[in-house]
Amino acid sequence: MTIKRRHFLSAGLGIAGSLALNGGRLVHGQSSNNYEFAIVGAGLFGSATARHLSTMSDDVVLIGPDEPQSRRDHQGVFASHYDASRLVRGIDPDLLWATLAKRSISRYRNIEIDSGIDFYQDIGYMMVTPGGLGEDWFNLPAMREVAADLGVGVEDLNDDDLNERFPFLQFTPGSSAVLQPQNAGFVNPRKMKAAQQRIATSQGTTIIRDVVTRIKRKGSQVEIATRDGTKLRANRVLVATGAYTNASNLLPRRLDFLIRAAMIMETEVEPDTRHNYPTTLYAKTDGEEEFWGLLMPPFRYDDGRTVLKTMDGYYGPRPLQGYDELGDWNRGNGHEDHHPTLQRALHEVFPSLSIRTTEFKPCLITDTPSHFPYIDMLDERIGVAAGGNGKSAKSSDEIGRIAAAMLQSGNWKTSLPQSVFAARFSAHTA
Ligand SMILES: Cc1cc2nc3c(=O)[nH]c(=O)nc-3n(C[C@H](O)[C@H](O)[C@H](O)COP(=O)(O)OP(=O)(O)OC[C@H]3O[C@@H](n4cnc5c(N)ncnc54)[C@H](O)[C@@H]3O)c2cc1C
């Protein structure tokens, strides 16, 4: 059901004209499907954009489906946030990524208070390596430099410190770590999205739970068609449809994306309060198999299970292409040939863990060649915010703020350089 809060408000003020219920939907004369701003995709980017934009305008619509009840037989679009945790860290080897994260993290508590939805656990973050890696996510020297630039407090831990503080974790001998003890940990992305949407709605945003099938310029406006046959118009539209942006064929040109077939392992364990550690990224480089990836601390899920989530950087033989491949991947069991590798890696790092069950779940990572999200106007009416590069959940609030300011003005309105977020196009990728 779609209810336009602005119509309630204006009706109360006696300026709305006639209101009528039509098929469960409250409509307002002939202009009911006309908006100043439309955001397509009610995921992390879209919901954050709606919250920010609705502080600037009371004429915002957010369009996108809820999470499917059962992924196994769902034939529609999927998202990259159907999970209970996303790593949060204010340190990153890249200053711009760290800035996006730091700005977002600084607003988490207020979003929780304003929405009444708790989604953030401030339990710290550490990155553990046997040293000498110095690359990409594990570039310790760059990370320390960025932390100093942004005034983010970090501690260095050596092998002895790690053994003393986390005796149940067996890291490669000689490992060291950078620990961010505060303003880091994890968010529950489902709850974070719900919090953003709840505030956006309270600020006047209309939410329509439907899939958009077409976006088309119509004179000085943009027409949006949805699967259930609704047609809307808006003066400006932001497309925030994540991994499905090309597969949904909503834009006149395909964006240059690589859609990665990512997989998480959920290990249900015996609850044990001694097993506390920060959200951890670990690169293991000795032994027969290498592992670099995420090791979430076990915590209690809403269904009562205590779960430890693990994932690594294995994405299968090739990126995914097209609507059918994306759907098949999301309905399946993940990379079955890689299940034992993840299980062995977890056993090696956490040998005393008492495991009840293990489950593997697919997910989608949308990589861009710039390694940054695209936040850009494609013409004067249609913009895009997509391309999370596997690490944008934590930073989605700042990405949404930037996108909202861009959509509202039609121009780039932030101190961060626009060129970094410029969309790139491809004739070939799906
Ligand atoms: C396994 C995995 C682990 C990750 N771990 C982390 C982490 O630890 N920390 C971190 O910060 N980030 C992490 N990420 C990345 C993070 O989840 C993404 O960057 C983030 O979800 C991107 O947000 P988005 O809004 O672009 O996409 P999404 O959250 O996927 O939202 C896109 C939305 O668009 C909707 N949509 C699609 N097509 C249409 C259509 N045609 N009409 C209407 N709506 C449509 C979808 O329903 C969806 O809700 C991880 C991602 C994966 C897959």
The ligand as a MOL file (V3000), in Angstrom:
LIG
                    3D

  0  0  0     0  0            999 V3000
M  V30 BEGIN CTAB
M  V30 COUNTS 53 58 0 0 0
M  V30 BEGIN ATOM
M  V30 1 C 28.8150 -10.7440 0.6860 0
M  V30 2 C 28.9540 -9.2520 0.8080 0
M  V30 3 C 29.6190 -8.7330 1.9010 0
M  V30 4 C 29.7430 -7.3520 2.0450 0
M  V30 5 N 30.4050 -6.8740 3.1340 0
M  V30 6 C 30.4670 -5.5380 3.3400 0
M  V30 7 C 31.0660 -5.0550 4.5250 0
M  V30 8 O 31.5130 -5.8450 5.3820 0
M  V30 9 N 31.0890 -3.7100 4.7250 0
M  V30 10 C 30.5890 -2.8410 3.8070 0
M  V30 11 O 30.6520 -1.6230 4.0470 0
M  V30 12 N 30.0180 -3.2810 2.6480 0
M  V30 13 C 29.9470 -4.5980 2.4110 0
M  V30 14 N 29.3470 -5.0870 1.2750 0
M  V30 15 C 28.8830 -4.1370 0.2480 0
M  V30 16 C 27.5310 -3.5200 0.5100 0
M  V30 17 O 26.5790 -4.4630 0.9600 0
M  V30 18 C 27.0660 -2.8550 -0.7770 0
M  V30 19 O 28.0990 -1.9600 -1.1930 0
M  V30 20 C 25.7700 -2.1030 -0.6160 0
M  V30 21 O 24.7130 -2.9770 -0.2980 0
M  V30 22 C 25.4410 -1.3570 -1.9020 0
M  V30 23 O 24.2250 -0.6560 -1.7340 0
M  V30 24 P 23.2990 -0.3390 -2.9900 0
M  V30 25 O 22.1800 0.4820 -2.4860 0
M  V30 26 O 24.1290 0.1300 -4.1230 0
M  V30 27 O 22.7700 -1.7800 -3.4370 0
M  V30 28 P 21.6640 -2.6770 -2.7410 0
M  V30 29 O 21.8260 -2.6100 -1.2740 0
M  V30 30 O 21.7580 -4.0000 -3.4020 0
M  V30 31 O 20.3140 -1.9690 -3.1420 0
M  V30 32 C 19.8640 -1.9240 -4.4750 0
M  V30 33 C 18.3520 -1.9730 -4.4330 0
M  V30 34 O 17.8490 -1.7900 -5.7380 0
M  V30 35 C 16.6860 -2.5550 -5.8660 0
M  V30 36 N 16.4010 -2.7450 -7.2820 0
M  V30 37 C 17.1160 -3.4310 -8.2010 0
M  V30 38 N 16.5260 -3.3650 -9.3980 0
M  V30 39 C 15.4150 -2.6170 -9.2430 0
M  V30 40 C 14.3850 -2.1870 -10.1060 0
M  V30 41 N 14.3890 -2.5010 -11.4100 0
M  V30 42 N 13.3620 -1.4380 -9.6110 0
M  V30 43 C 13.3590 -1.0860 -8.2910 0
M  V30 44 N 14.3010 -1.4760 -7.4250 0
M  V30 45 C 15.3240 -2.2240 -7.8920 0
M  V30 46 C 16.9730 -3.8270 -5.0960 0
M  V30 47 O 15.7590 -4.4300 -4.7010 0
M  V30 48 C 17.7950 -3.3000 -3.9380 0
M  V30 49 O 17.0060 -3.1040 -2.7900 0
M  V30 50 C 29.2030 -6.4640 1.0760 0
M  V30 51 C 28.5220 -6.9940 -0.0240 0
M  V30 52 C 28.3930 -8.3750 -0.1560 0
M  V30 53 C 27.6660 -8.9200 -1.3430 0
M  V30 END ATOM
M  V30 BEGIN BOND
M  V30 1 1 1 2
M  V30 2 1 2 3
M  V30 3 2 2 52
M  V30 4 2 3 4
M  V30 5 1 4 5
M  V30 6 1 4 50
M  V30 7 2 5 6
M  V30 8 1 6 7
M  V30 9 1 6 13
M  V30 10 2 7 8
M  V30 11 1 7 9
M  V30 12 1 9 10
M  V30 13 2 10 11
M  V30 14 1 10 12
M  V30 15 2 12 13
M  V30 16 1 13 14
M  V30 17 1 14 15
M  V30 18 1 14 50
M  V30 19 1 15 16
M  V30 20 1 16 17
M  V30 21 1 16 18
M  V30 22 1 18 19
M  V30 23 1 18 20
M  V30 24 1 20 21
M  V30 25 1 20 22
M  V30 26 1 22 23
M  V30 27 1 23 24
M  V30 28 2 24 25
M  V30 29 1 24 26
M  V30 30 1 24 27
M  V30 31 1 27 28
M  V30 32 2 28 29
M  V30 33 1 28 30
M  V30 34 1 28 31
M  V30 35 1 31 32
M  V30 36 1 32 33
M  V30 37 1 33 34
M  V30 38 1 33 48
M  V30 39 1 34 35
M  V30 40 1 35 36
M  V30 41 1 35 46
M  V30 42 1 36 37
M  V30 43 1 36 45
M  V30 44 2 37 38
M  V30 45 1 38 39
M  V30 46 1 39 40
M  V30 47 2 39 45
M  V30 48 1 40 41
M  V30 49 2 40 42
M  V30 50 1 42 43
M  V30 51 2 43 44
M  V30 52 1 44 45
M  V30 53 1 46 47
M  V30 54 1 46 48
M  V30 55 1 48 49
M  V30 56 2 50 51
M  V30 57 1 51 52
M  V30 58 1 52 53
M  V30 END BOND
M  V30 END CTAB
M  END
